[in-house]
C-alpha cells in the first residue's frame, strides 16, 4: 500500500503546531509567575541605549547580555598640591579616632586633615574603634600607613603617636560638623587649640550631605585630598577583597565577568523605618523582594551574579535567590583560610571595610539602604570612573528603562566628588 506524501506533510505540520502551542502555554505560565519581567532578550532595552549615550555619563555595554553599563575614563584630581603653602613648624597635636565603619572614616579623615592643616598642627595617626566597648584596632591593621603619611607629606605633619610627655587626659575634646568650614574652625576650634595646645577631635553628622556646593573655600583642596587621596587598604585586607572580587567575576561567566553589589543588610532593614514618604520613589530602604523585582524590571537576567553586604545568609533573602539564583554573601565567596580572621570573629569592622570596597569596585552598585554608606561609595565610584549606581524604586509597570534610576549623584553631577575630580 503506497504512502500519500501529502498526508505525511500534513501530519508533520499538525505535530509542529501542537509543540509550538505547548511551548507558548509553558512560557506564558512561567512569565506570569515572574510577573512578566523582561531581561532575557539582548535587545530588551534598546531604547535606553540612546538615552544613556546621549547623557554622556554612562554607556551600555554592547558585549554583555542585559543592561550592563561600561566604565568611563577615570577622573583626574582637580586639586593641586602646588596651590598649598608648605607647612610651618607644628604648634601642637590633633588626635582623633575612626569610628562607625569606612563610610564614616572617609569623612572623619577629611575633617581632621582640614583642621590640622588650618591650625598648623601635627595630626596623630588615628586608631579604629568598632561598635562594641573596648573594640579598638590600630590604623595599620586595616589601612596602609605609608600611603597615608606619604600622601600628606608637605600638607600636614603626621605622627604615629603622641609624644610621651603629652597625656591623653590633657587633650581638649572638640566636636566639629562633617565638612567642617573655615569659619567654624576660627570660631569654635582655634580658640580651644590656642588655649590648650592639643585637642582631640570628633566629627558629628548633623545630616547626610555629600552634595557639592556652589561656594568655594580655601580648605576645599585639603578636604578633597583628605577624602580621596589618603586611604588605601593594607596588603592582607586588599588581598582578601581582590580574591572575593575575582571569585565573583569567575561566577559571572554568562555576563562576561560582570556582577552587581547590593547594600542590603537584614539587621538594618529590621530596625529602620522603610515606609515611603508620599511618593513611590521616596523610600529610605528596600527589602530583598523589592530589590529582586526592581533588577528584573530594569532588564537584568536571572543568571546575573549578585553580591550582598549581608554577612551571612538569612531566610528573608530567599525570595531574591529564587529570582536570581546566583546571589551570594561574604561567607560564600571569601577564601576559607581567611574566614577565621575576617568573618568568623565577633568584630565586624573588617566586614564593613570589605563591603565598602567591593561595592566601590562592582560593575553596578545598588544601595538598598539610603545613608552615608551609599553616599561615600558613590563618591569613590565617581572618582574611579564607575558611575553605574542604580537607586531602586517601586516600578508599577512590568519594565522600565535603566536610565530612569541612575543615582541623582551621577545624573545631576551634584556629588561632592565632582568638585574634587575633573
C-alpha positions as CSV (number, residue, x, y, z in Angstrom):
1,X,0.0,0.0,0.0
2,X,1.5,3.4,-1.1
3,X,2.1,6.4,1.3
4,X,0.4,9.6,0.4
5,X,3.1,12.3,0.7
6,X,0.5,15.0,1.3
7,X,-0.8,13.1,4.4
8,X,2.8,12.8,5.8
9,X,3.4,16.6,5.4
10,X,0.0,17.4,6.9
11,X,0.8,15.2,9.9
12,X,4.2,16.8,10.4
13,X,2.7,20.3,10.3
14,X,0.0,19.3,12.7
15,X,2.5,17.9,15.2
16,X,4.7,21.0,14.9
17,X,1.7,23.3,15.7
18,X,0.9,21.3,18.8
19,X,4.6,21.5,20.0
20,X,4.6,25.3,19.4
21,X,1.3,25.7,21.2
22,X,2.6,23.8,24.2
23,X,5.8,25.9,24.4
24,X,3.6,29.1,24.2
25,X,1.4,27.9,27.1
26,X,4.5,26.9,29.1
27,X,6.2,30.3,28.5
28,X,3.0,32.2,29.4
29,X,2.7,30.3,32.6
30,X,6.4,30.9,33.6
31,X,6.2,34.6,32.7
32,X,3.1,35.0,34.8
33,X,4.9,33.6,37.8
34,X,7.8,36.1,37.1
35,X,5.3,39.0,36.8
36,X,6.2,39.1,33.1
37,X,9.6,40.6,33.9
38,X,12.0,41.4,31.0
39,X,15.7,40.9,30.6
40,X,16.2,37.6,28.8
41,X,16.5,39.3,25.4
42,X,19.7,41.2,24.4
43,X,17.6,44.0,22.8
44,X,15.1,44.3,25.6
45,X,16.1,47.8,26.4
46,X,17.4,49.1,23.1
47,X,15.6,52.4,23.5
48,X,17.6,53.1,26.7
49,X,21.0,52.8,24.8
50,X,20.4,56.2,23.1
51,X,19.3,57.8,26.3
52,X,22.5,56.7,28.1
53,X,24.8,57.5,25.3
54,X,23.3,61.0,24.8
55,X,23.6,61.6,28.5
56,X,27.3,61.2,28.3
57,X,27.6,59.8,31.8
58,X,27.5,56.0,31.2
59,X,27.1,53.8,28.2
60,X,25.5,50.3,27.8
61,X,27.9,47.6,27.2
62,X,27.4,46.1,23.7
63,X,29.3,42.9,24.7
64,X,27.2,41.7,27.6
65,X,23.6,40.4,27.8
66,X,21.4,42.8,29.7
67,X,21.6,46.5,30.6
68,X,25.2,46.4,31.8
69,X,27.0,49.8,31.7
70,X,30.6,50.5,30.8
71,X,33.1,52.3,32.9
72,X,34.1,55.8,31.8
73,X,37.6,57.2,31.8
74,X,39.0,57.6,35.4
75,X,38.7,61.2,36.5
76,X,41.7,63.3,37.4
77,X,42.0,65.3,40.7
78,X,41.1,69.0,40.3
79,X,43.0,69.9,43.5
80,X,46.7,70.8,43.2
81,X,49.3,70.4,45.9
82,X,51.2,73.3,44.3
83,X,48.4,75.6,45.4
84,X,49.1,74.8,49.0
85,X,51.8,76.5,51.0
86,X,54.4,74.4,52.7
87,X,53.6,73.6,56.3
88,X,55.2,75.7,59.1
89,X,56.6,74.5,62.4
90,X,53.9,72.5,64.2
91,X,52.1,74.3,67.0
92,X,50.5,71.3,68.7
93,X,48.7,68.0,68.1
94,X,45.4,66.9,66.8
95,X,44.2,63.4,67.7
96,X,41.1,61.6,66.6
97,X,39.6,58.1,66.1
98,X,37.9,56.4,63.2
99,X,34.5,55.1,64.2
100,X,31.3,53.5,62.8
101,X,32.8,52.0,59.6
102,X,34.6,53.0,56.4
103,X,31.8,55.3,55.2
104,X,32.4,57.4,58.3
105,X,36.2,57.0,58.2
106,X,36.3,58.9,54.8
107,X,34.6,61.9,56.3
108,X,36.5,61.8,59.6
109,X,39.9,61.8,57.9
110,X,38.9,64.7,55.6
111,X,37.8,66.9,58.6
112,X,40.8,66.0,60.7
113,X,43.2,66.9,57.9
114,X,41.4,70.2,57.3
115,X,41.5,71.2,61.0
116,X,45.2,70.1,61.4
117,X,46.2,72.0,58.3
118,X,44.4,75.2,59.3
119,X,45.8,75.1,62.9
120,X,49.4,74.2,61.6
121,X,49.2,71.2,64.0
122,X,50.6,67.7,63.8
123,X,48.0,65.0,63.0
124,X,48.4,61.9,65.1
125,X,47.6,58.6,63.3
126,X,44.1,57.6,64.4
127,X,43.0,54.3,65.9
128,X,40.0,52.4,64.6
129,X,37.1,51.8,67.0
130,X,34.3,49.3,66.5
131,X,30.8,49.4,67.7
132,X,31.5,47.5,70.9
133,X,33.2,48.9,74.0
134,X,36.9,48.1,74.0
135,X,36.9,47.1,70.4
136,X,40.0,49.1,69.2
137,X,42.4,48.4,66.4
138,X,45.5,50.1,65.1
139,X,45.3,52.1,61.9
140,X,47.7,49.7,60.2
141,X,45.5,46.7,60.9
142,X,43.2,48.0,58.2
143,X,44.8,50.8,56.3
144,X,48.2,51.4,54.6
145,X,50.2,53.7,57.0
146,X,52.9,54.5,54.5
147,X,50.4,55.6,51.8
148,X,48.6,57.7,54.3
149,X,51.7,59.5,55.6
150,X,53.2,59.9,52.1
151,X,50.0,61.4,50.7
152,X,50.0,64.1,53.3
153,X,53.7,64.9,53.1
154,X,54.1,68.7,52.8
155,X,50.5,69.3,53.6
156,X,50.1,68.2,57.2
157,X,52.7,66.7,59.6
158,X,51.7,63.2,60.7
159,X,53.0,61.4,63.9
160,X,52.4,57.8,64.6
161,X,51.7,58.5,68.2
162,X,51.6,61.3,70.8
163,X,54.9,62.2,72.5
164,X,55.3,60.6,75.9
165,X,55.2,63.9,77.7
166,X,51.6,64.6,76.5
167,X,48.9,62.8,78.4
168,X,45.6,61.9,76.7
169,X,43.9,63.3,79.7
170,X,45.3,66.8,78.9
171,X,43.7,66.8,75.4
172,X,40.7,69.2,75.0
173,X,37.7,67.5,73.3
174,X,36.4,69.4,70.3
175,X,33.4,68.4,68.1
176,X,33.1,69.6,64.5
177,X,30.3,69.0,62.0
178,X,31.1,66.9,58.9
179,X,32.5,69.0,56.1
180,X,33.8,71.5,58.7
181,X,34.2,75.1,57.4
182,X,36.9,77.6,57.9
183,X,34.5,79.8,59.8
184,X,33.7,77.0,62.2
185,X,37.3,76.3,62.9
186,X,38.0,80.0,63.5
187,X,35.1,80.4,65.9
188,X,34.9,77.1,67.7
189,X,38.2,75.2,67.3
190,X,41.1,77.6,67.1
191,X,40.4,79.3,70.5
192,X,40.4,76.0,72.3
193,X,43.6,74.9,70.4
194,X,45.4,78.1,71.4
195,X,44.3,77.8,75.0
196,X,45.1,74.0,75.4
197,X,47.8,73.4,72.8
198,X,46.5,70.0,71.9
199,X,43.0,68.7,71.0
200,X,41.0,65.5,70.5
201,X,38.7,65.9,67.5
202,X,35.4,64.2,66.9
203,X,33.2,64.6,63.8
204,X,29.5,64.6,64.1
205,X,27.0,64.2,61.3
206,X,24.0,66.6,61.5
207,X,22.9,65.3,58.1
208,X,24.0,63.0,55.3
209,X,25.0,65.7,52.9
210,X,27.5,64.8,50.2
211,X,26.3,67.2,47.6
212,X,28.7,69.7,46.1
213,X,28.2,73.4,46.9
214,X,28.5,76.4,44.7
215,X,30.6,78.3,47.3
216,X,34.4,77.8,47.1
217,X,36.5,77.7,50.2
218,X,40.2,77.8,50.9
219,X,40.0,74.4,52.6
220,X,38.5,72.6,49.5
221,X,41.8,71.3,48.2
222,X,42.8,69.9,51.5
223,X,39.4,68.3,52.1
224,X,39.5,66.7,48.6
225,X,43.0,65.3,49.3
226,X,41.9,64.0,52.7
227,X,38.8,62.3,51.4
228,X,40.1,60.8,48.2
229,X,43.9,60.8,48.3
230,X,44.9,59.3,51.6
231,X,43.2,55.9,52.1
232,X,44.4,52.6,50.8
233,X,43.9,49.1,52.4
234,X,46.8,47.4,53.9
235,X,48.1,44.4,51.9
236,X,46.3,41.5,53.6
237,X,42.9,43.2,53.6
238,X,43.4,44.2,50.0
239,X,44.3,40.6,49.1
240,X,41.0,39.4,50.6
241,X,38.9,42.0,48.7
242,X,40.7,41.2,45.4
243,X,40.2,37.5,45.8
244,X,36.5,37.9,46.5
245,X,36.0,40.1,43.5
246,X,37.9,37.6,41.4
247,X,35.7,34.8,42.6
248,X,32.5,36.9,41.8
249,X,33.8,37.6,38.3
250,X,34.6,33.9,37.8
251,X,31.0,33.0,38.8
252,X,29.7,35.6,36.3
253,X,30.8,33.9,33.1
254,X,27.4,34.4,31.4
255,X,27.8,38.2,31.8
256,X,31.4,38.5,30.8
257,X,32.6,38.6,34.4
258,X,30.2,41.5,35.5
259,X,28.4,41.4,38.8
260,X,26.1,43.6,40.9
261,X,26.8,44.6,44.5
262,X,23.7,45.4,46.6
263,X,24.0,47.1,50.0
264,X,21.3,45.1,51.7
265,X,21.7,44.2,55.4
266,X,18.9,42.4,57.1
267,X,19.7,43.7,60.6
268,X,19.4,47.4,59.4
269,X,16.2,46.7,57.4
270,X,14.7,45.2,60.6
271,X,15.3,48.3,62.6
272,X,14.8,51.0,60.0
273,X,11.6,52.7,59.0
274,X,11.1,51.6,55.4
275,X,7.8,53.2,54.7
276,X,7.5,55.6,51.8
277,X,7.0,59.4,52.3
278,X,4.2,60.1,49.9
279,X,6.0,59.1,46.7
280,X,6.6,55.7,45.2
281,X,10.3,56.6,44.9
282,X,10.7,58.2,48.3
283,X,11.5,55.2,50.4
284,X,14.6,55.0,52.5
285,X,15.3,51.3,52.1
286,X,14.1,48.3,50.1
287,X,13.8,44.6,51.1
288,X,15.0,41.6,49.2
289,X,11.8,41.1,47.2
290,X,11.7,44.7,46.2
291,X,15.3,44.6,45.0
292,X,14.7,41.4,43.0
293,X,11.7,42.9,41.2
294,X,13.5,46.1,40.6
295,X,16.5,44.4,39.0
296,X,14.3,42.3,36.8
297,X,12.2,45.2,35.6
298,X,15.2,47.2,34.5
299,X,16.4,44.3,32.5
300,X,18.9,42.1,34.4
301,X,18.8,38.4,33.5
302,X,18.1,35.8,36.1
303,X,21.6,34.4,35.7
304,X,23.1,37.7,36.9
305,X,25.6,37.4,39.8
306,X,24.7,39.5,42.9
307,X,26.8,40.2,45.9
308,X,25.0,41.2,49.1
309,X,26.6,43.1,52.0
310,X,24.6,40.9,54.4
311,X,27.4,38.9,56.1
312,X,25.6,35.5,56.5
313,X,22.6,34.1,54.7
314,X,19.2,34.9,56.2
315,X,15.9,33.2,55.2
316,X,14.4,36.6,54.4
317,X,16.8,36.7,51.4
318,X,15.3,33.6,49.8
319,X,12.9,35.5,47.5
320,X,15.9,37.2,46.0
321,X,17.7,34.0,45.3
322,X,14.5,32.5,43.9
323,X,14.7,35.0,41.1
324,X,18.5,35.4,41.0
325,X,19.9,32.0,41.9
326,X,23.5,33.4,41.7
327,X,23.1,35.6,44.8
328,X,26.0,35.4,47.4
329,X,27.0,36.8,50.7
330,X,30.6,37.0,52.1
331,X,30.6,33.5,53.6
332,X,30.1,32.1,50.1
333,X,32.9,33.9,48.3
334,X,35.6,34.6,50.9
335,X,38.6,32.2,50.9
336,X,38.1,29.6,53.6
337,X,41.5,30.3,55.1
338,X,40.6,33.9,55.7
339,X,37.2,33.4,57.4
340,X,38.7,32.9,60.8
341,X,40.1,36.4,60.9
342,X,37.8,38.4,58.6
343,X,34.4,36.8,59.0
344,X,34.0,34.4,62.0
345,X,35.3,36.8,64.6
346,X,32.9,38.9,66.7
347,X,34.4,42.1,65.2
348,X,32.6,43.4,62.2
349,X,35.0,46.2,61.3
350,X,36.8,44.1,58.7
351,X,33.4,43.1,57.2
352,X,32.3,46.7,56.8
353,X,35.6,47.6,55.1
354,X,35.4,44.6,52.7
355,X,31.8,45.6,51.7
356,X,32.7,49.2,51.2
357,X,35.5,48.3,48.7
358,X,33.6,45.5,46.9
359,X,30.6,47.9,46.4
360,X,33.1,50.6,45.2
361,X,34.5,48.2,42.5
362,X,31.5,46.2,41.3
363,X,30.1,46.8,37.8
364,X,26.8,48.0,39.2
365,X,26.1,49.3,42.7
366,X,22.5,49.2,44.1
367,X,22.0,50.9,47.6
368,X,19.0,49.2,49.1
369,X,19.6,51.4,52.1
370,X,20.0,55.2,51.9
371,X,22.6,56.9,54.0
372,X,26.3,57.6,54.3
373,X,27.4,54.2,53.0
374,X,25.6,54.9,49.7
375,X,26.9,58.5,49.6
376,X,30.6,57.7,50.1
377,X,30.6,54.6,47.9
378,X,29.1,56.8,45.3
379,X,32.0,59.3,45.7
380,X,34.6,56.6,45.4
381,X,32.9,55.2,42.3
382,X,32.6,58.6,40.6
383,X,36.3,59.2,41.3
384,X,37.3,55.9,39.7
385,X,35.1,56.2,36.6
386,X,32.4,53.8,37.8
387,X,29.2,55.8,37.8
388,X,26.9,52.8,37.4
389,X,24.8,53.4,40.6
390,X,21.1,52.5,40.4
391,X,18.7,53.8,43.1
392,X,15.9,51.3,43.5
393,X,12.2,52.2,43.2
394,X,8.8,50.5,43.2
395,X,8.2,50.2,39.4
396,X,4.5,49.8,38.7
397,X,4.9,48.6,35.1
398,X,6.5,45.3,34.0
399,X,9.6,47.0,32.7
400,X,11.4,50.4,32.7
401,X,14.5,52.0,31.2
402,X,17.5,51.6,33.4
403,X,18.4,55.3,32.8
404,X,15.4,56.4,34.9
405,X,17.1,55.0,38.0
406,X,20.6,56.3,37.7
407,X,21.6,57.9,41.0
408,X,21.0,61.7,41.2
409,X,24.6,62.0,42.4
410,X,25.6,60.9,38.9
411,X,22.7,62.1,36.7
412,X,22.8,65.6,38.2
413,X,26.5,65.5,38.8
414,X,25.8,67.0,42.2
415,X,28.1,64.8,44.4
416,X,31.0,66.4,46.2
417,X,33.3,64.2,44.2
418,X,32.6,66.3,41.1
419,X,34.1,69.3,42.9
420,X,37.3,67.2,43.6
421,X,37.7,65.5,40.2
422,X,37.5,66.7,36.6
